[in-house]
Each structure stands twice: as C-alpha cells, then as structure tokens.
Amino acid sequence: MSATADAAAAGRRSEDGAPAPSSPAAEVQCPSARPEMEGAHLLGIVEGTAERPRLAYLRRPEPVRDELLALAGGESPTRLFRFSAPCAGHACQHFDGSSCRLAQRIVERLPEAVTALPVCALRPACRWWRQEGEAACRRCPMVVTESYGEIAGSDELAAAADPATPVA
C-alpha cells in the first residue's frame, strides 16, 4: 500500500467512530498489550537488567504466533517481550472513554528513559504517541509488562500501571 493509501485508510472511520480496520496502520494500537489479544504483535524484546529493563524495538512488529511465544522457553512471554494490539477502547481498564489513562500516568509519574525518540514502527498508529506525543515515547522503553525483580522506580511504575491511580 502506498503512503497516500495508508494515510487515506488511517483517516477512515467506522460507524462507531473507531478507525476503519482495513489495515494495521488504520487501527489505533496499544503499545502495552497482552499476547493473547486479537491482532497482537511482538513490539520489542526486553533487554537491560532486572533493575533497569529497556525495550529493544523490532524494526517491524511481528504477528504473535505459537512459535514466537515458544521462544520464551516456559517463561512468561510478557517478561521477555512487549506486545502491541489494536486498542481495546472501552474494554480496557485504562480507557476513560476518550483517552488512555495509562499513557497519562506514565507521562505524569515516570522520568524520561531516553533523550532521543526511539526508532519505533508502531508510532504512527500508537495510542500513547497520538495522545501524549514525545513525552510518552521518551518513557516507553522503560515500560515492561512483567519484571523479574525490583525495578528502579518501581513504586512509580506500579502506580502508573494501577487503574485506580488518578491522573492530573
């Protein structure tokens, strides 16, 4: 599909106002999804240390397949990988009807993890990018779904992930 066609597809909306599902770029994507979600893709691999994990983004997210999940070798895939999937909207505990409170809390509570924006193929469709811009992208590499141990700043990470934590 050409860039023009992608842009046109991204602008189309269904009757309920959601992006038209004609292409992955047309759907708003959650960068912190579960691998079992419909349309899930591997976004990146968790690297770094248990105390300072960092996401190494794939050049192009890969669809979740059994073979990919088997690479976790019996470990929870969400400890080793981060996944994206179409935003669940109202079905998600972090969605308030118009925005992702998780993205808001991450920007409000976490320090920047990087100074330059990471290279991320998801960005054009990313809910966090569309909502919070560069501020979310500068924190995104430190966000992990599950961790092995005590993460530096884990109190703030836990508060950001908790749907009960209020946003400003």
C-alpha positions in Angstrom: 0.0 0.0 0.0 1.4 3.5 -0.8 1.9 6.2 1.8 -1.1 8.0 0.3 -3.3 4.9 0.6 -2.1 4.3 4.1 -3.0 7.9 5.1 -6.4 7.6 3.5 -7.0 4.3 5.3 -5.9 5.8 8.6 -8.4 8.6 8.2 -11.4 6.4 7.5 -13.7 5.7 10.4 -16.3 3.1 11.1 -19.9 3.9 12.2 -18.8 3.9 15.9 -16.0 6.4 15.2 -13.2 3.9 15.5 -10.5 3.8 12.8 -11.5 1.6 9.9 -9.9 -1.9 10.3 -8.7 -2.0 6.6 -5.1 -2.1 7.6 -3.0 -2.3 10.8 -2.0 1.3 10.4 -5.7 2.3 10.3 -6.2 0.9 13.9 -5.1 2.8 16.9 -2.6 0.5 18.6 -1.9 -0.1 22.3 1.9 -0.4 22.9 1.3 -2.4 26.1 -0.9 -5.3 25.1 -1.2 -8.9 26.0 0.0 -11.5 23.5 -3.4 -13.3 23.6 -5.2 -10.2 22.3 -6.7 -10.4 18.9 -4.3 -8.8 16.4 -1.4 -8.8 18.8 2.2 -8.2 17.5 5.6 -8.5 19.1 6.7 -4.9 19.6 10.1 -5.5 21.1 12.3 -7.5 23.3 13.0 -6.6 27.0 16.7 -6.1 27.5 18.8 -4.4 30.1 18.9 -5.6 33.7 16.2 -6.6 36.1 16.6 -3.3 37.8 16.7 -1.2 34.6 14.9 -3.0 31.8 14.8 -1.4 28.4 12.8 -2.3 25.4 14.7 -3.1 22.2 12.1 -2.3 19.5 11.7 -4.5 16.4 12.1 -2.7 13.1 8.7 -4.1 12.2 6.3 -5.7 14.7 5.8 -9.4 14.1 2.4 -11.1 14.4 2.1 -13.3 17.5 2.4 -16.9 16.6 2.8 -20.1 18.8 6.4 -20.4 17.5 7.2 -16.9 18.7 5.7 -17.5 22.2 7.6 -20.8 22.4 10.8 -18.8 22.3 10.1 -17.8 25.9 11.1 -21.3 26.8 8.5 -21.8 29.6 9.0 -18.2 30.9 6.1 -15.8 30.8 6.3 -14.1 27.4 5.4 -10.8 28.9 8.6 -10.9 31.0 10.7 -11.2 27.8 8.7 -9.3 25.2 6.3 -6.4 24.9 3.3 -6.6 22.6 1.0 -4.3 20.8 -2.5 -4.9 19.6 -5.5 -2.8 18.5 -6.6 -0.5 21.3 -9.4 -2.2 23.2 -11.1 1.1 23.9 -14.0 0.7 26.4 -13.0 -2.9 27.1 -9.7 -1.7 28.7 -9.5 -0.7 32.3 -7.2 2.2 31.4 -9.5 3.8 28.8 -11.7 6.6 30.2 -13.9 6.9 27.1 -11.7 9.3 25.2 -8.1 8.7 26.3 -5.7 6.2 27.8 -5.1 6.9 31.4 -2.1 4.6 31.5 -0.4 6.8 29.0 -1.3 9.9 31.1 0.0 8.3 34.3 3.3 7.2 32.6 3.9 10.7 31.4 3.0 12.3 34.8 4.8 9.8 37.0 7.8 8.4 35.3 11.1 10.1 34.4 12.3 10.1 30.8 14.2 6.9 29.9 15.8 8.3 26.8 16.7 11.7 25.4 16.1 10.8 21.7 12.9 9.3 20.5 13.4 5.5 20.0 13.0 4.2 16.5 9.5 2.7 16.6 7.5 1.3 13.7 4.3 1.5 15.8 4.4 5.2 16.4 2.1 6.4 13.5 -0.7 4.2 15.0 0.3 4.3 18.7 -2.4 5.4 21.1 0.3 6.8 23.5 2.0 8.8 20.7 -1.2 10.2 19.4 -2.3 11.2 22.9 0.8 12.2 24.7 3.4 12.7 21.9 7.1 12.7 22.5 6.7 12.7 26.3 5.2 9.1 26.1 7.9 8.0 23.6 10.7 9.1 25.9 9.3 6.9 28.7 8.1 3.9 26.6 11.4 2.0 26.6 11.2 1.6 30.4 7.7 0.2 30.5 7.6 -3.6 31.0 4.5 -5.8 31.5 6.2 -8.1 34.0 9.5 -7.9 35.7 12.0 -10.3 37.3 12.8 -8.2 40.3 12.9 -4.8 41.8 12.9 -2.2 39.1 14.5 1.2 39.7 11.5 3.5 40.3 9.2 0.5 40.6 6.8 2.4 43.0 6.1 4.9 40.3 5.8 2.2 37.6 3.3 0.3 39.8 1.3 3.5 40.4 1.3 4.3 36.7 0.0 0.8 35.9 -2.7 0.9 38.6 -6.0 1.9 37.1 -7.0 3.3 40.5 -4.2 5.9 40.4 -5.8 9.3 39.5 -4.5 11.4 36.6 -4.0 15.1 36.8 
